[in-house]
Amino acid sequence: MLHNSLAIFSYLLVFMAITSTAQLPPVLDTDGQPLQRGVEYYIKPAITDVAGNLTLKSRSNAPCPLYVGQEPVASTNIGLPVTFTPIVAGEDIIEESMGFNVAFQASSTCITSTQWRVDEMESATGRRFVGVGNDNSPTGIFRIDRNNGVYNIVWCPEMVGRPRCGSAGILVEDGVRLLALDGNAFPFEFVKA
């Protein structure tokens, strides 16, 4: 009888440990509220006087394709809002380290979706830019991690062959600030639109 009681007690402890660690902390906006599926947010630097909110940018004076970039610090434009869509059906709160798709809530002049994706590494920069125009492939699955009290946008999808993960940082190219992986992580915060 004692053996059965200990076995049941052990199973309960394991079950409680699994269920208590299964829920991750929510990502909070600047008002202290959890980010939610389908709600519009601006993504802005968590440090001031560096640059503005995230928006769509082109490179090399070519109108297409478009990339995720930042408004200049002195710009009167406030950037473009995004929505987050968890890859797990039925999840409505964005939790830390949870996979999601992110898309600007705007129309593109390039006749493509505004869902984010990670491009191939460029030999000239050694970095992978975050562009738009995704078809729900694994290259469009991001997450938000919290490090030292600030949020970082990370790309590390779970797929066969485990790709080289990377934190999103900023790369300045011809005066344009672009979101790119494989450099220093850039801290962001989220403002409800």
C-alpha positions in Angstrom: 0.0 0.0 0.0 2.8 2.4 0.9 4.6 1.6 -2.4 1.4 2.5 -4.3 1.0 5.7 -2.4 4.6 6.7 -3.1 4.2 5.9 -6.8 1.0 8.0 -7.0 2.6 10.9 -5.1 5.7 10.7 -7.5 3.4 10.8 -10.6 1.6 13.8 -9.1 4.8 15.7 -8.5 6.0 15.0 -12.1 2.6 16.1 -13.5 2.6 19.3 -11.5 6.2 20.1 -12.6 5.3 19.5 -16.2 2.1 21.6 -16.1 3.7 24.4 -14.1 6.5 24.9 -16.6 4.4 24.5 -19.6 3.0 28.0 -19.5 5.6 30.7 -20.4 5.4 34.3 -19.2 3.5 36.6 -21.6 5.3 39.2 -23.6 4.1 42.6 -22.2 3.4 45.8 -24.1 4.4 49.2 -22.7 1.1 49.4 -20.7 2.0 46.1 -19.0 -0.6 44.1 -20.9 0.1 40.8 -22.7 0.5 40.9 -26.4 -2.6 39.3 -28.1 -3.3 37.6 -31.4 -4.7 39.9 -34.0 -4.2 43.2 -32.0 -2.1 45.9 -33.7 1.2 47.0 -32.1 4.0 49.3 -33.1 7.5 47.8 -32.5 9.8 50.5 -31.3 13.4 50.6 -29.9 13.6 50.0 -26.1 16.4 52.6 -26.1 15.6 56.2 -27.0 17.1 58.6 -29.6 18.4 55.8 -31.8 15.7 55.4 -34.4 11.9 55.2 -34.8 9.4 52.3 -35.0 9.7 49.4 -37.5 8.3 49.9 -40.9 8.7 48.7 -44.5 11.9 49.8 -46.3 13.5 49.2 -49.7 17.2 48.7 -50.4 19.5 50.1 -53.1 16.9 52.6 -54.4 14.9 49.7 -55.8 11.2 49.8 -54.9 10.9 46.0 -54.5 11.4 43.8 -52.7 10.6 45.3 -49.3 12.4 44.7 -46.0 11.7 45.3 -42.3 13.5 48.5 -41.3 13.3 51.5 -38.9 12.0 55.0 -39.4 14.8 57.6 -38.8 14.8 59.2 -35.4 13.8 62.6 -36.7 11.0 61.3 -38.9 7.4 62.4 -38.5 6.3 58.9 -39.6 5.4 56.6 -36.8 6.1 53.3 -38.6 3.6 50.6 -39.4 1.6 48.5 -36.9 2.0 44.7 -36.9 -0.1 41.8 -35.7 1.2 38.6 -34.2 -0.3 35.2 -35.0 0.8 32.2 -32.8 1.6 29.1 -34.8 -0.2 27.0 -32.2 -4.0 27.1 -33.1 -6.1 28.4 -30.3 -3.4 30.5 -28.6 -4.4 34.1 -28.1 -1.6 35.4 -25.8 1.9 35.9 -27.2 4.3 34.2 -24.7 8.0 34.5 -24.4 9.8 32.0 -26.7 6.5 31.1 -28.5 6.6 30.7 -32.2 4.5 33.2 -34.2 4.1 34.9 -37.6 4.2 38.6 -37.7 2.9 40.9 -40.5 2.6 44.6 -41.0 -1.0 45.8 -41.2 -0.4 47.8 -44.4 -0.6 47.3 -48.2 2.6 46.7 -50.1 3.4 48.4 -53.4 5.3 45.3 -54.3 2.0 43.3 -54.6 3.1 40.8 -51.9 2.1 40.0 -48.4 3.6 41.9 -45.5 4.4 38.8 -43.4 7.9 38.7 -42.3 10.5 36.2 -43.5 14.2 35.6 -43.2 16.3 35.8 -46.4 19.4 33.9 -47.3 22.7 35.1 -45.9 24.3 37.7 -48.1 28.0 37.3 -48.7 28.7 41.0 -48.8 27.4 41.6 -45.2 27.4 38.1 -43.7 23.9 38.9 -42.4 20.4 37.6 -43.1 17.9 40.4 -43.7 14.3 40.2 -42.5 12.1 40.8 -45.6 8.4 40.5 -46.3 6.3 38.4 -48.6 6.1 35.0 -46.9 3.9 32.0 -47.7 3.7 30.7 -44.1 7.0 28.7 -44.5 9.3 28.1 -41.6 11.4 31.1 -42.7 8.5 33.3 -41.2 8.4 31.9 -37.7 9.7 34.3 -35.1 9.6 34.5 -31.3 10.3 37.1 -28.6 12.9 36.3 -25.9 13.5 38.4 -22.8 17.2 38.9 -21.9 18.3 41.1 -19.1 14.9 42.7 -18.8 14.5 43.7 -22.5 12.8 41.9 -25.4 14.6 40.6 -28.4 13.1 39.4 -31.6 14.5 36.0 -32.5 14.3 33.7 -35.5 14.7 30.0 -34.6 12.0 27.9 -36.2 11.7 24.2 -35.3 12.3 22.4 -38.6 14.3 19.4 -39.9 18.0 20.2 -40.0 17.7 22.9 -37.4 18.7 26.2 -39.1 21.2 28.6 -37.7 19.1 30.7 -35.2 19.6 34.4 -34.9 18.5 37.5 -32.9 17.3 40.5 -34.8 19.6 43.5 -34.8 20.0 46.6 -36.9 22.3 46.9 -40.0 22.7 50.4 -41.5 23.0 50.2 -45.3 23.3 53.4 -47.3 21.8 55.3 -44.3 18.8 53.0 -44.1 18.3 51.0 -40.8 17.3 47.4 -41.7 16.4 44.5 -39.4 18.9 41.7 -39.9 20.1 38.6 -38.1 23.6 37.4 -37.1 24.8 40.6 -35.4 24.2 42.2 -32.0 20.6 41.8 -30.7 18.6 45.0 -30.6 16.1 45.6 -27.7 12.5 46.3 -28.7 9.3 47.1 -26.9 5.7 46.9 -28.1 3.1 49.8 -28.1 -0.6 49.0 -28.6 -1.7 50.9 -31.7 
